[in-house]
Amino acid sequence: MDREYNDLIGDILKEKGEKDNFEGEGKGKPLKKDYLEMDVYQNFQRVAKDAGFLPPWLKLQKEISELIYICKTEKELKEINKKIKKYNSICPSSFQKNFVTMENLEKAKKLW
């Protein structure tokens, strides 16, 4: 071995002829100061948000909200409550919501 360390990613990039794009003076952008102050998960959330990514539970939340707004029957409520059960299983616990009934439908429209 002719090096002090293994650079597997560097070797792969070099094989593909892409390593030159990442090395040298002035290449790449320096990390922002706040990037170093947050943990990996917080950085991922920010980058994902900036890229337009929504976690599955937020997509489901929007879908449930739309269904609640147009709900008219008990049959529709059963489907909504199935989705709420799934939503509660994948969202952070502080965002979990109660099931919807015909009695609390108007209140649910405001909460969702």
Backbone as JSON Lines, residues from 0, in Angstrom:
{"i":0,"aa":"M","n":[0.84,-1.17,0.0],"ca":[0.0,0.0,0.0],"c":[0.89,1.24,0.0]}
{"i":1,"aa":"D","n":[0.62,2.14,-0.9],"ca":[1.49,3.31,-1.06],"c":[0.94,4.55,-0.39]}
{"i":2,"aa":"R","n":[-0.2,4.44,0.29],"ca":[-0.79,5.6,0.97],"c":[-0.98,5.3,2.45]}
{"i":3,"aa":"E","n":[-1.11,6.36,3.24],"ca":[-1.33,6.21,4.67],"c":[-2.77,5.79,4.98]}
{"i":4,"aa":"Y","n":[-3.69,6.07,4.09],"ca":[-5.11,5.79,4.34],"c":[-5.78,5.32,3.06]}
{"i":5,"aa":"N","n":[-6.94,4.72,3.21],"ca":[-7.75,4.31,2.06],"c":[-8.75,5.41,1.73]}
{"i":6,"aa":"D","n":[-8.8,5.8,0.49],"ca":[-9.76,6.81,0.03],"c":[-10.67,6.15,-1.0]}
{"i":7,"aa":"L","n":[-11.62,5.34,-0.52],"ca":[-12.46,4.56,-1.42],"c":[-13.31,5.44,-2.33]}
{"i":8,"aa":"I","n":[-13.93,6.46,-1.78],"ca":[-14.76,7.36,-2.59],"c":[-13.88,8.1,-3.6]}
{"i":9,"aa":"G","n":[-12.73,8.57,-3.14],"ca":[-11.81,9.25,-4.04],"c":[-11.37,8.35,-5.19]}
{"i":10,"aa":"D","n":[-11.11,7.07,-4.87],"ca":[-10.72,6.12,-5.91],"c":[-11.83,5.91,-6.94]}
{"i":11,"aa":"I","n":[-13.06,5.78,-6.46],"ca":[-14.2,5.59,-7.36],"c":[-14.36,6.81,-8.27]}
{"i":12,"aa":"L","n":[-14.28,8.01,-7.68],"ca":[-14.41,9.23,-8.48],"c":[-13.28,9.35,-9.5]}
{"i":13,"aa":"K","n":[-12.1,8.95,-9.08],"ca":[-10.94,9.02,-9.99],"c":[-11.13,8.07,-11.17]}
{"i":14,"aa":"E","n":[-11.65,6.86,-10.9],"ca":[-11.9,5.88,-11.96],"c":[-12.91,6.41,-12.98]}
{"i":15,"aa":"K","n":[-13.9,7.15,-12.48],"ca":[-14.94,7.68,-13.36],"c":[-14.53,9.01,-13.98]}
{"i":16,"aa":"G","n":[-13.36,9.5,-13.64],"ca":[-12.89,10.75,-14.21],"c":[-13.55,11.98,-13.61]}
{"i":17,"aa":"E","n":[-14.12,11.82,-12.43],"ca":[-14.84,12.93,-11.81],"c":[-14.09,13.56,-10.65]}
{"i":18,"aa":"K","n":[-13.0,12.97,-10.23],"ca":[-12.3,13.48,-9.08],"c":[-11.75,14.88,-9.31]}
{"i":19,"aa":"D","n":[-11.33,15.16,-10.53],"ca":[-10.77,16.48,-10.84],"c":[-11.78,17.59,-10.61]}
{"i":20,"aa":"N","n":[-13.05,17.28,-10.68],"ca":[-14.08,18.3,-10.49],"c":[-14.17,18.76,-9.04]}
{"i":21,"aa":"F","n":[-13.6,17.97,-8.11],"ca":[-13.78,18.27,-6.69],"c":[-12.5,18.7,-6.0]}
{"i":22,"aa":"E","n":[-11.38,18.65,-6.68],"ca":[-10.11,19.0,-6.05],"c":[-9.55,20.28,-6.63]}
{"i":23,"aa":"G","n":[-8.69,20.89,-5.88],"ca":[-7.99,22.06,-6.38],"c":[-8.45,23.33,-5.69]}
{"i":24,"aa":"E","n":[-7.66,24.35,-5.88],"ca":[-7.95,25.63,-5.24],"c":[-9.24,26.23,-5.8]}
{"i":25,"aa":"G","n":[-10.08,26.7,-4.9],"ca":[-11.32,27.35,-5.31],"c":[-12.46,26.4,-5.66]}
{"i":26,"aa":"K","n":[-12.25,25.11,-5.52],"ca":[-13.31,24.14,-5.84],"c":[-14.2,23.95,-4.62]}
{"i":27,"aa":"G","n":[-15.48,23.81,-4.86],"ca":[-16.41,23.57,-3.77],"c":[-16.74,24.85,-3.03]}
{"i":28,"aa":"K","n":[-17.74,24.76,-2.19],"ca":[-18.15,25.91,-1.39],"c":[-17.86,25.63,0.07]}
{"i":29,"aa":"P","n":[-17.45,26.65,0.81],"ca":[-17.22,26.42,2.24],"c":[-18.55,26.17,2.95]}
{"i":30,"aa":"L","n":[-18.51,25.4,4.02],"ca":[-19.71,25.13,4.8],"c":[-20.13,26.39,5.53]}
{"i":31,"aa":"K","n":[-21.44,26.59,5.62],"ca":[-21.95,27.74,6.37],"c":[-21.72,27.49,7.86]}
{"i":32,"aa":"K","n":[-21.58,28.57,8.62],"ca":[-21.31,28.46,10.05],"c":[-22.44,27.71,10.75]}
{"i":33,"aa":"D","n":[-23.7,28.0,10.4],"ca":[-24.82,27.35,11.09],"c":[-24.9,25.86,10.77]}
{"i":34,"aa":"Y","n":[-24.3,25.43,9.67],"ca":[-24.27,24.01,9.31],"c":[-23.53,23.21,10.37]}
{"i":35,"aa":"L","n":[-22.48,23.78,10.89],"ca":[-21.67,23.09,11.89],"c":[-22.29,23.13,13.28]}
{"i":36,"aa":"E","n":[-23.27,24.0,13.5],"ca":[-23.9,24.12,14.81],"c":[-25.08,23.17,15.0]}
{"i":37,"aa":"M","n":[-25.6,22.6,13.92],"ca":[-26.76,21.71,14.01],"c":[-26.32,20.26,13.9]}
{"i":38,"aa":"D","n":[-27.21,19.36,14.37],"ca":[-26.89,17.94,14.2],"c":[-27.25,17.48,12.78]}
{"i":39,"aa":"V","n":[-26.9,16.26,12.46],"ca":[-27.08,15.73,11.11],"c":[-28.56,15.73,10.71]}
{"i":40,"aa":"Y","n":[-29.44,15.34,11.64],"ca":[-30.86,15.26,11.33],"c":[-31.43,16.65,11.01]}
{"i":41,"aa":"Q","n":[-31.05,17.65,11.79],"ca":[-31.52,19.01,11.54],"c":[-31.04,19.5,10.18]}
{"i":42,"aa":"N","n":[-29.8,19.2,9.83],"ca":[-29.29,19.59,8.52],"c":[-30.05,18.89,7.4]}
{"i":43,"aa":"F","n":[-30.33,17.59,7.59],"ca":[-31.09,16.86,6.59],"c":[-32.47,17.48,6.41]}
{"i":44,"aa":"Q","n":[-33.13,17.81,7.52],"ca":[-34.47,18.41,7.43],"c":[-34.44,19.71,6.64]}
{"i":45,"aa":"R","n":[-33.46,20.54,6.89],"ca":[-33.38,21.82,6.19],"c":[-33.11,21.63,4.71]}
{"i":46,"aa":"V","n":[-32.16,20.77,4.38],"ca":[-31.83,20.52,2.97],"c":[-33.04,19.9,2.26]}
{"i":47,"aa":"A","n":[-33.7,18.95,2.91],"ca":[-34.87,18.31,2.31],"c":[-35.99,19.32,2.09]}
{"i":48,"aa":"K","n":[-36.2,20.18,3.06],"ca":[-37.25,21.2,2.94],"c":[-36.93,22.16,1.79]}
{"i":49,"aa":"D","n":[-35.68,22.58,1.71],"ca":[-35.27,23.49,0.63],"c":[-35.42,22.85,-0.74]}
{"i":50,"aa":"A","n":[-35.3,21.51,-0.79],"ca":[-35.42,20.79,-2.06],"c":[-36.88,20.44,-2.38]}
{"i":51,"aa":"G","n":[-37.8,20.81,-1.48],"ca":[-39.22,20.54,-1.73],"c":[-39.69,19.17,-1.29]}
{"i":52,"aa":"F","n":[-38.88,18.44,-0.51],"ca":[-39.25,17.12,-0.03],"c":[-40.19,17.25,1.17]}
{"i":53,"aa":"L","n":[-41.27,16.48,1.15],"ca":[-42.17,16.39,2.29],"c":[-42.11,14.98,2.86]}
{"i":54,"aa":"P","n":[-41.97,14.85,4.17],"ca":[-42.03,13.51,4.77],"c":[-43.4,12.89,4.49]}
{"i":55,"aa":"P","n":[-43.46,11.56,4.44],"ca":[-44.73,10.88,4.15],"c":[-45.87,11.28,5.08]}
{"i":56,"aa":"W","n":[-45.56,11.53,6.34],"ca":[-46.63,11.88,7.27],"c":[-47.22,13.26,6.96]}
{"i":57,"aa":"L","n":[-46.42,14.17,6.44],"ca":[-46.96,15.49,6.06],"c":[-47.82,15.4,4.81]}
{"i":58,"aa":"K","n":[-47.41,14.54,3.87],"ca":[-48.24,14.33,2.68],"c":[-49.58,13.74,3.09]}
{"i":59,"aa":"L","n":[-49.54,12.77,4.0],"ca":[-50.77,12.13,4.47],"c":[-51.63,13.13,5.24]}
{"i":60,"aa":"Q","n":[-51.01,14.01,6.0],"ca":[-51.75,15.04,6.74],"c":[-52.54,15.93,5.78]}
{"i":61,"aa":"K","n":[-51.91,16.33,4.69],"ca":[-52.6,17.16,3.7],"c":[-53.77,16.41,3.07]}
{"i":62,"aa":"E","n":[-53.54,15.14,2.76],"ca":[-54.59,14.31,2.17],"c":[-55.78,14.18,3.12]}
{"i":63,"aa":"I","n":[-55.49,13.91,4.4],"ca":[-56.56,13.78,5.4],"c":[-57.33,15.08,5.54]}
{"i":64,"aa":"S","n":[-56.62,16.18,5.56],"ca":[-57.26,17.49,5.68],"c":[-58.24,17.72,4.54]}
{"i":65,"aa":"E","n":[-57.83,17.4,3.33],"ca":[-58.71,17.57,2.17],"c":[-59.93,16.66,2.27]}
{"i":66,"aa":"L","n":[-59.72,15.41,2.72],"ca":[-60.84,14.48,2.84],"c":[-61.82,14.91,3.92]}
{"i":67,"aa":"I","n":[-61.31,15.43,5.03],"ca":[-62.19,15.91,6.1],"c":[-63.04,17.07,5.6]}
{"i":68,"aa":"Y","n":[-62.45,17.94,4.85],"ca":[-63.17,19.13,4.37],"c":[-64.36,18.76,3.48]}
{"i":69,"aa":"I","n":[-64.25,17.66,2.7],"ca":[-65.33,17.28,1.79],"c":[-66.18,16.13,2.32]}
{"i":70,"aa":"C","n":[-65.91,15.67,3.52],"ca":[-66.6,14.5,4.09],"c":[-68.08,14.78,4.32]}
{"i":71,"aa":"K","n":[-68.92,13.8,3.94],"ca":[-70.37,13.92,4.12],"c":[-70.99,12.7,4.8]}
{"i":72,"aa":"T","n":[-70.32,11.53,4.72],"ca":[-70.95,10.3,5.19],"c":[-70.08,9.54,6.18]}
{"i":73,"aa":"E","n":[-70.72,8.6,6.88],"ca":[-70.01,7.72,7.82],"c":[-69.0,6.84,7.09]}
{"i":74,"aa":"K","n":[-69.34,6.42,5.88],"ca":[-68.43,5.59,5.09],"c":[-67.13,6.34,4.8]}
{"i":75,"aa":"E","n":[-67.25,7.62,4.47],"ca":[-66.06,8.45,4.23],"c":[-65.25,8.61,5.52]}
{"i":76,"aa":"L","n":[-65.95,8.71,6.65],"ca":[-65.27,8.83,7.94],"c":[-64.43,7.6,8.25]}
{"i":77,"aa":"K","n":[-64.94,6.42,7.9],"ca":[-64.17,5.19,8.14],"c":[-62.85,5.24,7.39]}
{"i":78,"aa":"E","n":[-62.88,5.68,6.14],"ca":[-61.66,5.78,5.34],"c":[-60.71,6.84,5.92]}
{"i":79,"aa":"I","n":[-61.29,7.95,6.35],"ca":[-60.48,9.01,6.95],"c":[-59.8,8.49,8.22]}
{"i":80,"aa":"N","n":[-60.55,7.78,9.05],"ca":[-59.99,7.26,10.3],"c":[-58.92,6.2,10.06]}
{"i":81,"aa":"K","n":[-59.02,5.44,8.99],"ca":[-57.95,4.5,8.62],"c":[-56.68,5.29,8.3]}
{"i":82,"aa":"K","n":[-56.85,6.38,7.58],"ca":[-55.7,7.21,7.23],"c":[-55.12,7.9,8.47]}
{"i":83,"aa":"I","n":[-56.0,8.3,9.39],"ca":[-55.52,8.92,10.64],"c":[-54.71,7.91,11.45]}
{"i":84,"aa":"K","n":[-55.17,6.67,11.47],"ca":[-54.43,5.62,12.19],"c":[-53.03,5.46,11.59]}
{"i":85,"aa":"K","n":[-52.95,5.43,10.27],"ca":[-51.64,5.33,9.61],"c":[-50.8,6.56,9.9]}
{"i":86,"aa":"Y","n":[-51.44,7.74,9.8],"ca":[-50.75,9.01,10.09],"c":[-50.15,8.99,11.49]}
{"i":87,"aa":"N","n":[-50.95,8.57,12.49],"ca":[-50.47,8.53,13.87],"c":[-49.32,7.56,14.06]}
{"i":88,"aa":"S","n":[-49.24,6.54,13.22],"ca":[-48.17,5.56,13.36],"c":[-46.84,6.05,12.77]}
{"i":89,"aa":"I","n":[-46.88,7.07,11.9],"ca":[-45.63,7.52,11.25],"c":[-45.22,8.94,11.61]}
{"i":90,"aa":"C","n":[-46.11,9.72,12.21],"ca":[-45.76,11.11,12.53],"c":[-45.13,11.19,13.92]}
{"i":91,"aa":"P","n":[-44.45,12.29,14.23],"ca":[-43.94,12.48,15.59],"c":[-45.1,12.49,16.58]}
{"i":92,"aa":"S","n":[-44.88,11.95,17.77],"ca":[-45.97,11.78,18.73],"c":[-46.67,13.09,19.09]}
{"i":93,"aa":"S","n":[-45.97,14.19,19.06],"ca":[-46.6,15.47,19.41],"c":[-47.6,15.93,18.35]}
{"i":94,"aa":"F","n":[-47.59,15.33,17.16],"ca":[-48.5,15.72,16.09],"c":[-49.68,14.76,15.91]}
{"i":95,"aa":"Q","n":[-49.74,13.73,16.73],"ca":[-50.81,12.74,16.59],"c":[-52.17,13.38,16.87]}
{"i":96,"aa":"K","n":[-53.2,12.87,16.18],"ca":[-54.54,13.44,16.28],"c":[-55.55,12.35,16.59]}
{"i":97,"aa":"N","n":[-56.71,12.77,17.12],"ca":[-57.8,11.86,17.43],"c":[-58.6,11.52,16.18]}
{"i":98,"aa":"F","n":[-59.35,10.43,16.27],"ca":[-60.21,10.05,15.17],"c":[-61.35,11.04,15.02]}
{"i":99,"aa":"V","n":[-61.97,11.04,13.85],"ca":[-63.04,11.98,13.53],"c":[-64.38,11.26,13.56]}
{"i":100,"aa":"T","n":[-65.37,11.92,14.13],"ca":[-66.75,11.42,14.12],"c":[-67.62,12.49,13.48]}
{"i":101,"aa":"M","n":[-68.86,12.13,13.2],"ca":[-69.78,13.12,12.64],"c":[-70.0,14.27,13.63]}
{"i":102,"aa":"E","n":[-69.94,13.95,14.92],"ca":[-70.15,14.97,15.96],"c":[-69.01,15.99,16.02]}
{"i":103,"aa":"N","n":[-67.8,15.54,15.78],"ca":[-66.67,16.48,15.88],"c":[-66.08,16.85,14.51]}
{"i":104,"aa":"L","n":[-66.83,16.61,13.45],"ca":[-66.35,16.88,12.09],"c":[-66.0,18.35,11.87]}
{"i":105,"aa":"E","n":[-66.85,19.25,12.31],"ca":[-66.58,20.68,12.12],"c":[-65.34,21.12,12.88]}
{"i":106,"aa":"K","n":[-65.17,20.59,14.09],"ca":[-63.98,20.91,14.88],"c":[-62.72,20.34,14.18]}
{"i":107,"aa":"A","n":[-62.85,19.13,13.62],"ca":[-61.73,18.5,12.93],"c":[-61.29,19.31,11.71]}
{"i":108,"aa":"K","n":[-62.26,19.93,11.03],"ca":[-61.92,20.77,9.86],"c":[-60.98,21.91,10.27]}
{"i":109,"aa":"K","n":[-61.19,22.43,11.46],"ca":[-60.33,23.52,11.94],"c":[-58.97,23.0,12.42]}
{"i":110,"aa":"L","n":[-58.97,21.8,13.04],"ca":[-57.72,21.25,13.58],"c":[-56.79,20.73,12.5]}
{"i":111,"aa":"W","n":[-57.36,20.16,11.45],"ca":[-56.55,19.58,10.4],"c":[-56.18,20.63,9.39]}
